[in-house]
Amino acid sequence: MEELEKLKAGDWYDFRDPAVAQRKARAAQLCQEFNAIPATAPDQQTAKIREIFGSTGQRVSVQVTFNCDYGKNIHVGEDFLSNYNLTILDIAPVTFGHNVMVGPNVDIYTVNHPLTPAGRRGYLAKAQPVTIGNDVWIGGKVTINPGVTIGNNVVIASGAVVTHDVPDNVLVGGVPAKVIRSLTEK
């Protein structure tokens, strides 16, 4: 576990590492427990998600089904809301600002693999953090790839695949996601 903690963003690691497997097994168990809590028990859901995440604001709401790789690398600000079927592969940190809404069926990945067959046969992976700013709305079925930073006051249109950083105050959409237009207060 200690060696995994020393990894820097962009370092290659063996994803069969026992420390990685241990983290994933713990996260899977906690996610199963969270997903088994009835929707009629929101206080229990909130308590369990606080146990899973590394940190949260006072107001956090996550709908089932939720899955993650580790959990402790997920940090959410105040007024975080996610809809159904959120998956976060958080070997590296995933940080959300304040007032973030996540639509249904969203995937956020911090893990990537080599483009070479030899690298993939070597069970290599690379972890790169994802950072999401304040006042962000992530539409349904969005995928956010490793190493992406999303600015403040951003809307990501449904179905977008975010492969590069997104500046402040824009609407992005498409595959790969591109700036559609600027956003203003009006």
N, C-alpha and C positions, 0 to 999 in steps of 0.2 A: 504494500500500500504506500509506503514511504516513497519508493521510486516513482510511482504514478503521480504523487503530489508534486514532485520536482519537475514534471514535464512543463515545458514552456509551449506557448501557442505555436503550432506548426511543427513540433517535434513528432517524428514517427514513433509508434509504439506497437507492440504485438497485442492485438485485441483478444488473444487467448490468455493473456496474463491473468494469473489467479486473483490479483487485486481487482482487475476490471470485472471478472466473473463474479466476485464477491459483492461488489457494488451493485451490479445489475440484478443479482438475485435478491438482495435486500430491497432495491427499488421495486422490483416486480411484486414482491410480497406486500409492500406498503401500498402499491397501486391497486392490487387485488382487494385489499382491505378497504381502501377508499371507494372503489367502484362497487363494493357490496353494500355501502351505506345507503339507505333509502333516501330518495329525493325529498321525502317529508321530514328529514332530519338534517337541515342545513347547518345547524351548529356543530353536529358531529362531523359533517363533511369539512367544514372550515377547520376544526381542530386537527383532523387527519392531514389536510393539505399543508397546514403549518408544520406538522411533523415531517412531512416529505420535503418541503421547500427549505432552502437555506435561509431565506428571510422574506417577510411579507409586510405590507402596510396593514393598517387596522381593518380596512375593508377589502376583502378578497373573496371571490366567488368562482369556483371551478365546477363545471358540470361533468358528470360521468359521460363517457369513459375517458379516463386520463391515464397516460402511460409515459414513463420516462426511464432513462438509463441509470440515473444516480439520484436526482432530486435535490441534493444539497447544493448543487451548482446553479439552481434556479432561484433568482431573486426578483421579486415583484414589488413595485411601489404601491402607493395608495390608490384605491379604486381600480383594482384589477378584476376583470371579468372575462372568463372564457366560456364558450359554448361547448357543445358536445364533441367528443372524439378529438381531443388535443393530444398530440404526441410530441414530446421534447426529448431529443437525444442529447443529453447534457454532460458528456464527458468533460467538455470545457464549459465555462460559465455562460449562462443565458440570463441577461439582465433586462428587465422591463422597467420603464419609467412609471410615472403616475398617469392615471386616467387612460389605461390601455384596455381596449376591447378586442377580443379574439373570437372570430366566427367559428362555425362548426367545421370539423374535419381539417384542421390546420396541422401541419407538420413543420417542426423547427429542428434543424440538424446542426450539430457542431462537429460531426464526424465525417471524414472523407477517407477514401482509399486510393492507392496508387493507380495510375493509368497503365502501368506496365503489368504484364502477366506475372513476371517474377515477383514483383512487389505484392500483388494480390495473393499469390501462392505462399508468400511469406507471412500472411495474415497481418499485414501492416495496416495501420490506421493513423490518421492525423487529426488532432483536435484543435479547432479554432473557435473562439468565442463568438457569440451573437449578442448584439446590443440593440435594444429597441427603446427609442426616446419616449417623451411625454406626449400625451394626447394623440395616440396612434390607434387607428381602427384597422384591424387585419381582417379582411373579408373571408368568407368560407372557401375551403379547399385551397388555401394559399400554402405554398412551400417556401420556406426560408432556408437557404443553404449556408454552410459553414463560413465563418469569418465576416458575415455581413453586419454592417451597422446601419440602422434605420433612424433617421433624424426625428425631430419633433414636429407635431402637427402633420402627420402623414396618414393617408388613406391608401391601403393596398387593396386593389379591386379583386373580387372573387376569382379564383383560379390562377392567380399570378404565381410565377416561379421567380423568386427574388434571388439573383445570383451575384449582384453587386451592391455596394453601398447606395443608400437612398438619402438625398439631401432633405433639409427641413422644408415644410410647407408645400408638399406636392401630393398629387394623386398619381400612383403608378399602377400599371396593369400589363398583362400579356405574358408571353413565354418566349424569351426571358422578359422579366418586368422592365418597362421603360417609363420614363416620366410622360404622363398624358397631359397634365396641365398643372399650373401653380394653384395653390389654395389661398384664399383670403378669408377675412372674418365675415364677409358679406354672404 
